[in-house]
Amino acid sequence: MKRATVYFDEDLHRALKVKAAEVSSSISDLVNDSVRRSLAEDLEDLQAFRDRADEPIADFEDFLKRLKADGKL
């Protein structure tokens, strides 16, 4: 485990203390879990970009024109 100093807004710190007490956890554990989830979401987003890299690019203006022509706008 590596130690770091993190500064929280007072209201956020108070909310973290309450949450930690509610779930019988520490603020450090809550922050670590949140950071892990955030990084995992980033990995999922990057994978989605890679998965869609070969898709054709749609021109936004043409897309809007098609929606209007189809009566969807």
Buried (B, 14 or more C-beta within 10 A) or exposed (E): EEEEEEEEEEEEEEEBBEEBEEEEBEBBEBBEEEEEEEEEEEEEEEEEEEEEEEEEEEEEEEEEEEEEEEEEE
